[in-house]
Amino acid sequence: MSNNTEERKIQAEFGELIKTKRKQKQLTQEELSEIAGITDVYLRDLEHGNYTATWVICLKICTVLDIDLSDIRKKYIIPEINETRKNMKKRRSNTAHC
């Protein structure tokens, strides 16, 4: 999977997580966006996977929704990094044989 495709997948899954947790907390998009200091339009785009949140916005949203950042790291970031490393090793191996 290309890095761009993987990032879009992560964006979509994270957006869905935000939406699910927001609803569990019985918060509207307007309420969560106000607490996080963003517009409801931006939050809607995050929930739809259209954008990647900045680090600060991610921290705020995760704090409000009680999302553990270490869980996000384990589920999304570590697998992506491991996949990239594996692909780099394959490329090195292929170029070494040429």
TORBAZA-68170 format. One record per atom (N, C-alpha, C, O): x, y, z. Coordinates in steps of 0.05 Angstrom, whole numbers, plus 5000, padded with zeros to 4 digits. Layout:
BEGIN
XYZ ...
//
This chain:
BEGIN
501749765000 500050005000 501850255000 503750265015 501150444983 502850684983 502450845008 500350815022 504451005014 504251175038 501851355038 500551385058 501251465015 498951645012 496351495018 494551595031 496051255007 493751085011 493451015041 491251025052 495650945053 495650875082 494851115099 493351085118 495851355092 495151595107 492151655104 490851725124 491051615081 488151655077 486551455093 484451525105 487451215094 486151005110 486151085140 484151055154 488451175149 488651265177 486851505183 485451505203 486851695165 485051925168 482151835170 480751935187 481351655153 478551565153 477851415179 475751455191 479651245187 479151085212 479151275237 477551235255 481051465237 481151645260 478651825260 477551875281 477751905237 475352065235 472951915245 471252025259 472751655239 470551495248 470751455279 468651455292 473151425289 473551405318 472551655332 471151645352 473251885321 472452145333 469352155333 468152225354 468152085311 465252105309 463851915329 461951985342 464951665330 463751465349 463951555378 462051545393 466351645385 466851735413 465151985419 464152015442 464952165400 463452415404 460552345410 459252455428 459452155395 456652075399 456251925425 454251965439 458251765433 458151625459 458051835482 456751785502 459452055479 459552265499 457152455497 456852635512 455452395477 453052555472 453752845467 452453025477 455852885451 456653155443 455853205414 456053025397 454953445408 454453515380 457153595367 459153645382 457253615341 459653715328 460153995337 462554075340 458154155340 458454435349 459754445376 461554605381 458854275395 459854275422 462854185423 464454315435 463453965409 466153875409 468054075395 470254125405 467154185373 468854385359 469354625377 471554735376 467354715392 467754945409 469754875431 471555045437 469554645443 471454565465 474254545453 476154625466 474454425429 477154385417 478254635404 480654645397 476654845401 477655095390 477855085360 479655215348 476054935347 476054915317 473254975308 471354985324 472955005282 470255035271 468854775268 470154565266 466254775268 464754535264 465154425236 464954185231 465654595217 466254515189 468854345188 468954135175 470854445202 473454305204 473054035218 474153825209 471554025240 471053775254 469553575235 470153345234 467653675221 466153505202 468053385182 467853145175 469853545171 471853445152 473653245165 474453045152 474453285190 476053085204 474552825207 475652605202 472052835215 470452595218 470052445192 469752205192 470052585170 469652455144 472352365132 472452255110 474552415147 477152325137 478352505116 480152415101 477352745113 478352925092 480953065099 482353155082 481453095125 483853235134 485153075157 483952905169 487753135161 489153035184 489353265204 490153485197 488653205228 488653415249 491553485256 493353305255 492053735263 494653805274 495053665301 493053575313 497453655309 498153525335 496553645358 495453495374 496453905359 495054045381 492053975380 490853915401 490853995357 487953935354 487453645361 485453575374 489153465352 488853185358 488953135389 487352995399 490853265402 491053245431 488453345445 487453225463 487453575435 485053685447 482653495444 481253435463 482253405419 479953235413 480152975429 478252885441 482552855429 482952605444 482552645474 481452465487 483352865484 482952925513 479952955519 478952835539 478553105503 475653145508 474152875506 472352825522 474952705487 473552455482 474652215497 473751995493 476652265514 477952055530 479051835512 478851595517 480351915490 481651725472 484551715480 485951925482 485551475486 488351435494 490151455470 489951295451 491951645470 493751685447 495651445443 496451395420 496251305464 497951065460 496450855444 497750695430 493850835447 492350645431 492350725401 492650555384 492250985396 492351075368 495151015356 495350925334 497151065372 499851005364 500250715357 501350645336 499250535374 499450245370 497850155345 498749985330 495450265342 493650175321 494450285293 494250145273 495350535292 495750665266 498650725260 499650645238 500050845278 502650955272 504850735271 506350715252 504950565291 506950355292 506750165268 508750105255 504350065261 504149895237 505050035211 506349915194 504350295209 505150445185 508250465183 509350425162 509450525206 512350555206 513650285201 515650265186 512650075213 513749805208 513549725179 515349605168 511349785166 510849725138 512849875121 513949765102 513250125127 515150295112 518050185115 519550165095 518750105139 521449985143 521749735127 523849685115 519749565127 519849315112 520149365083 521749235069 518749565072 518949635044 521749745037 522849685016 522849895056 525550005052 527649775050 529449785034 527349585068 529149355068 528949195042 530949115031 526549165032 526149025006 527449174983 528849054967 527149444983 528449604962 531449584964 532749554943 532549594988 535449574991 536449304981 538449284968 534949094988 535648824980 535548794950 537348674938 533548914937 533348894908 535549054894 536548964874 536249284905 538349444892 541149324897 542949364881 541449174919 544049054925 544548824905 546848764900 542448704895 542848474877 543248564848 543948404831 542948814843 543148914815 546048964808 546649044785 
//
